[in-house]
Amino acid sequence: MADRVLIIILCYNGADYLRDCLSSLSKLNYSKDSFEILVIDNASTDNSVATINSLQSTINNLILIQNKTNLGFATGNNIGLQYAINHNFDYVYLLNQDTVVEPDFLEKAVEIGESDIQIGAVQSKLLLFQDKTKINSIGNEIHYLGFGFAGGYQLPDQELEVREITYSSGAASLYRILALKQVGLFNPDFFMYHEDTDLGWRLWLFGFKIILAPKSVVYHKYEFSRSIQKYYFMERNRYLVLLQNYKWQTLLLIGPACALMDVVMFFYSFFAGWWRENLKVCWYFCHLKNWQKIIKTRRRVQSKRKITDREMVERFVGKIEFQDLDNPLLTNLVNPVFNLYWQIVKRLIFW
């Protein structure tokens, strides 16, 4: 019997996407007794629930959970992850609502997961739905200051080997349940953005591997969002990732770069119109109760980690290379300065 997999789709106002996504899942060649599809609706205000209900008669293993409020990506998905743990699944596969899958995507991902018990997560090859010849992500990257971004974005699709990646995109990733039991689930304080960055970092710290499964293909109807609200969560959560996962010596070492980046982000937020969100980030870190939560999480992570920062930082990059953020200032000034600093200080990390 094939390994039992729970496919989790977190839905929020996804009526325009769900029919395509669920219809593609109905064509899987994975053993029908070995997987279930759990759709978690985050209090959608469109007809998402009606769309799901209309498909339940044609997709027998489709389950719906309706949240009364929008719990965000982290807590919303955690409901599904806990469901998988409670019902003794071997794996969970997190899938965005705006995706379409190949019939063998799950089989190919599980095949990689089963090749090594130390593999904690497997990412499918994500291609852009709008142009299937181009890559959305072939494994995400972590900038040493906590920025996470899609690796290989907009590059032409190509034959790839199975390989280690820094972290797997929450849009299309398989997670081993045994690994999640040790590492923990998404940090509920994140609400949305960088929660997959944090989980991937923890998987490596706890001794697990994250692998790209290039034969497992998912198409993503990806659109880069520039919403004002997004910047608050991305900036706040970027710092939460750093504070919880780096050793304190590393935090001190990158401190000057963090301070300089704060100046850059302040001016950027002012001209981009989200300076109020930047102030909200500062205000968040002025509250003692938030620091108490950060310290509690940090102690748990640091007490159980199995690899050093020296090993971890070899996976990090010093440049932000993401086409939707590409501009002359980033390319010609910000990236060279921060990359130079990183190339110097990472050689000092021996802990």
Protein Blocks (a to p, Z undefined) as FASTA:
>chain_A
ZZddddddddehkllmmmmmmmmmmmpcbdfklcccddddehiablmlmmmmmmmmmmmk
bccdddfbdebjmlmmmmmmmmmmmnopabdcdddfkbccdfklmmmmmmmmmmpmklmb
dcdddddfklmkbcfbgciaddfkopacdehihiacddddddddfbdcfklccddfklmm
mnopcdfklopghklmmmmmmmmmnopacdddfkbccdddddddfbfklmmmmmmmmmmm
mmmmmcfklmmmmmmmmmmmmmmmmmmmmmnopmmmmmmmmmmmmpfklmmmmmmmmmmm
mmmpcbdfklmmmmpcfbdcdfklgcfklmmmmmmmmmmmmmmmmmmpmZZ
